[in-house]
């Protein structure tokens, strides 16, 4: 290594790539230098590690940009301050990186999995997913995790030599298995068999064995639990902004009452906006601290020394403590009743489901309604292949584009209000 200038700034690296200058990781962290590689062989990048490269490819993907106009809970046009799929994804990535740093894990892989975890979501959030799963019932159903895998391995068309983003093995297994093994058993609980898996996961697994009966690395487990933290907290915020819940309602939930009492003891009465922000900030801090403390204890008790120990374990090591888990169960139940199942939200989401079903059936009936490049792909009479292609097209839509297409194809489009 040579240096120049009075400040000793790095001028060049002669023996190692720049990315190899890094902080010491825990022994059970993902090892970038020992990555299992990519489906399609590519030269290494001298400036970025394999996982940094994954993260960058995800951020620059078409699917990532579309998250801007995809629903989290509220439809995109309902207000400028509600979360979208994109802002949710960024919050998940930020929380995940914080946890990874505290546990000595690879932040880049953690961030990459977090950024990719929702790429397969349809327009209108879980309403769109329910609609596509219904119309695809006889063709293998629809699963947003499988669609995320499909997006990064097939549906992105950016590179000359391959479809997809050609992400690392570790990133792909994280996308597929961040919630745990898909087959076999987890502890004493059955995870299921291959007959219950989405077809595309089975299809891709023939090309690259993702070891569906094993856990993903800790970085993926962190991304999964960061998703739980993010949606619980931002749904409190969005629910308050929408008037679906009130501060007094949160006084009836043990976890939020505890934090509200702390805030009032320290600051007295705060304006609503400051109170909401302080509540969310403290809740996230409390949850992150709980997870890192619990994870360190579980990793030590399990004598986990490597990524192989993590993959072959019978349990996840990234978990809430039992007391926090119970408190969160009460909070989720409250949000389910008061926000997700609110009559107005349900009515809007029901109309959104109608739009997605209408679009799917319209393209099935008249494929010439599709854009030219998608029409070219539908040169088959096989009902299964046609349904899957149409599903891929609809799943990739933003809320805005789905509404625009519905207005183009139908005389009347339901109002999502």
N, C-alpha and C positions, 0 to 999 in steps of 0.2 A: 504494500500500500504506500502511495506517495502522497505528500501533502504540499500545498503551496500557500503563500500569503502569510502575513503576520498573525492572523487569527487561527492558523492551522486548519483551514477548511479542507475537507476531503476533495481531492482533485480526480482521483481515479481508483479503481480496484483492479489489481493485476491477477490475483489468485482466486478470488471468490466473487460470486455475483453480489450485487448490492443488497439484495433481499436477505442474504445470509447473515447480515448484521442485525441481530435481534436479541431481545431479552431472553433470559433463561426460562424455559417452560417447565411445568410440572412433568414428571415422567409419564403420566397417563394422558398427556395432551397429544393431539394429532401431530405427527412429525412430517413437515412439508418435504423434507429431503427423502423420506421413505414413502412418499405417495405411491399408491398403486397405479397411477397413471391415468390415461384417457383412452376411450374406445378407439379413437383415431390418433395415431402417433403424430406428435408435433415437436419441433425443436423447443428446448427450454427458452424462457425469456430471461435475459440477463438482468433486467431491471425489476422484475416482479416475481414473487414466489408463485407456485402453482395455485394457491388459494387466493392470492391477491388477483391473479389473472381471472379466476372464476368470478370473483366479486365484480370486477370491471366489466366482464362480458354480460353479466346479469343486468347491471345498471344501464348499459348501452343497448339492451335488447328492446325490441318493439313491445313485447309483452309487459315489460316494466313500465314503459311510458303510458301504456293504456290503463294502468292502475289509477292514474290521475282521475279518470272519469268512471271508475267502478265503485259501486256502493259498498260501504261497510255496514251500517245499519240504516242510515237515512239516504234517500235518493239525492244524487249529486246537486240538483238545483234547489234544494230546500234551504240552503244557507251557506255562506262562505266559511263558517267556522266549524261545521261538522266534519268529522273524519271521513276520508275516502279510503279506499283500499291502499292507496299509495302512502298517505300520511300514517295509516296504521302500520304499514310495513316498515317505514322509517323509524317509528317508535319502537317496534319490536327489535329492529337491528341495534338501536342505541342501548336498549335495556340488555340485550343479549351480550353486546360487547362489554358492558360494565361487569356483568356476572363472569364472563370468560376471563377478564383481566384479574378479577379478585381470586379466581381459582387457578390461575397460571395456565390457562388454555390458549389455543391459537385463536386470536381475535378475528383474523381474516376469514378462516373457514366458518367460524360462528356467524359472522356477518353475512357471508355468501349464502348460507342456508336460510338465514332469516330473511334476506332480501328476495329469495326465490320461492319461499314457502307458499305464497298466494298467487303465483303467476297463472295457475290454472283455474282461478275463480271465474265464474261466469258473470255476465251483467246482473245487476240487482242482488248481489250477495247470495245468501243462502236460499232466497226465493228462486233465483235463476237456477241454482243447483238442483233444487227440488223439482222444478219444471223439466229440466233436461233429464234428470234421473227417471222421471215418469215417462217421457216420450221415448227414452232409450231402454225401457225395461226389457223389451224382447231382444235387444241388441247388446246386452251386457251392462246396461246402466251407465251412470255418469258419476265419477268421483273426482273431486277437485285436486286431491293429491296426485292421483294418476295423471290428471290433465296437466299438472305442473311438470311432472316428469316428461310427459309427451311434448310439452312446449319447449323444454330446454334440450331435448334430444331429437326432435323431428320438425316442429312447426316453425321455428325460426329459420329463415333462409338468408343468411348473411355471408357465409364463408364459401369460397370456391370449391373446397374439397369435401365438404360434408354438410348435412342438414343439422339443425340444432346448434348448440353452443359448444359442444365437445368439452363439457365440464369434467373435472377430476372425479375419480371413483368416489373419494370421500365426500365430495359435495353431493353427488347423485344419491349415494346411500342415505345421506342426511335428509334430502328432500323426500325420499320414499319412506324412510323409517324413523323420522324424528319423534314420532309418537310410540315407537317400540317395534318389536318384531311383528311381521305380518302373518307368519305361520308358526306352528309349533306351540310352545307354552311359555308363558311369562310367569315365573314362580310356579304357583299351583293353578294359575288361570290359563285356559286355552286361548291362544291368539287366533286360531282358526286354521283352515287348510287352504290349499291352493285353489280349490273349487270356488272359494268365496272371494278371490282376489279380482280386481278390475283387469279386464283382458289386456290392456296395454302394459301393465306392470309385468304380467307373465310373458308377454311377447318380447319386451325389452330385456327381461332377465335371461332369455335365451342367448342374447348377444353378449351381455355382461352380467355375470352372476353377482348379484348384490347381497347374497347370503340373507335371504328374507327371514330366516329363522333366528337371526342374531340381532343384537342391538346395534344401532349406529353409534358413532363416537360421542364423547361427552359434549363436543361442540354442537352437535345436532340436538342433543337432549336439552342443552341450554336454550337454543333457538325456540324449541317447542314450549318450554315453560315461560320464556319471555313473551310469547304470544298470549298466554293466559294472563300474565300481568298486564300487558298493554290493553287487551280488550276489556278486562274488568274495570280498569281505571278510566279509560276514555269513554266507556259507555256510561259511567257515572256522570262524567262531564257533559257528554252529549245529551244524556237524559235530562239533566238539570237545565241545560240550555233550551231544550225542546219543551220544557214544562211538563214532562211526563212524570217526573219525580221532584220532590222538594227536599230542602235541607232537613225539615222535620221528619220526613220519611226515613232519611238516613240515620236519624236518631234512634230508630227502632231496630237497626242492624248492629250487632255487637261490635264488629270491627270498625265500621265508620263512626260509630258513637264514641269509641275509645279515642280515635284520632281527633274528632271534633272537640271532645273535652280537653285534650291536650292543647289544641290551638286556642281555645277560648281562655284557658288558664294562663297562657303565655301572652296573648294579644288582646283579650277581651273581645268586643264585637268588631268584626271586620266587614267591610263591604262585600257583597255576595261574590263578585268576581275574584277578589283576592282570597276569600275563604275557599272557594272551589279549587283554585290553583294550589293553595297551601295543603288542602286535603289530598289532592291527587299526588302532589310531590311527596308528602309524608307516607302515603300508602305505598307508593312505588319503592321508596327507600326501605320501608319496613319489610316489604315482600322480598326485595333483593337481599337484604341482610339475613332474613330467615332462610332463604334458599342456600346461600353460600355457607352459612353455619351448618345447616343440615347436610349439605353435600360433603363438606370436609369430614364430618363425622362418619358418614356412610363410606366414603372412600378409604378412610383410615381403618374402619372396622372390617372392610372387605379386603384389606391389604392389596389394593389396586396399584399395580406398578407399570402398567402399559396399556396401550390402546387395545391390544389383544385381550387383556383382562376385562376391559369394558365391553367389548363385542360379545364375549363368551359368558358374560354374567347372566344371572337369572333375574335381575331386577335393574331398574333405572337407578342411577346414583344422583340424579338431579331432581330433587323433590322438595316440596314444602314439608315443614315439620308437621307432625300429626295435629297439633293445636291450630296452626295456620291453615292447614287443609280443611279442618272443620269450620273455621271462621269463614273461609272462602266459599265453602259449600253453601253456607247461609246467605252470603252476599250474592252468589250466582243465582240462587233460588229467588232472591228478591228482584234482581235484574230481569230474570226470565219472566216473572209475573208482571212487573211494572213497566218494562221497556220492550223486550222482544215480543211479548204477547199482548201488548197494549192494543186495544181495538183499532185505533187509527193506524198504527204500524202494520197490524195484520191485514187491514183493508188495503192499504197501499201495496203491501207485498203480494197480496192475492191478485191484484191487478197486474203487477209486474210478472207474476207467473203466467198469466193469460197472454201477455205480450210475447214471452219467450216461446210458449207452446204454439202460438199463432205463427211466429216466424219459422219455426222448425217445420211445421206442417205445410206452410206456403212454399218453402224451398223443396220439400219432398214432392209436392204436386207439380211445381213448375221450376225446374232447375235453372231455366233461363233468367230467373229473377236474381240469381247469384251474380257476383262480379265475374268478368271473363276468365280470370285466372283460376277461379274456383270451378267454373263450368268445365274448364279443360280437365280438371282432376276427376270430374264426375262421368267420365266416359266408360261407365260400367253399369250393367243391369243388376249386379249383385246387391240385393236390398241391404245386407249387412254393411257392405263397404260404403254405399251411398249414405246410409244413416249416420255412420261414423264421421264421414267427411262433413256432412251438414252440421252435425253436432260440434265438430271442431270449429267450424266457421262461426256458429252462434256463440259458442263459449268464449271466443276471442273478442267479442263485441264489447264496447263500452256501453254504459247505460245510455249515453247520448246517441250513439250510433244505432242502438237497438230501437230507440224511440223514433229516430229519423227513418229507419227502414220500415217500421210498422206503419208510419204515416204514409210512406210511399206505396205500400202494398195493400193497405186497407182503407176503407172509407172513414173509419172511426177508430181512434186510438184511446184507450182508457186514460183518464187523467190520474196521474200519480200524486194525488194531494189528499 
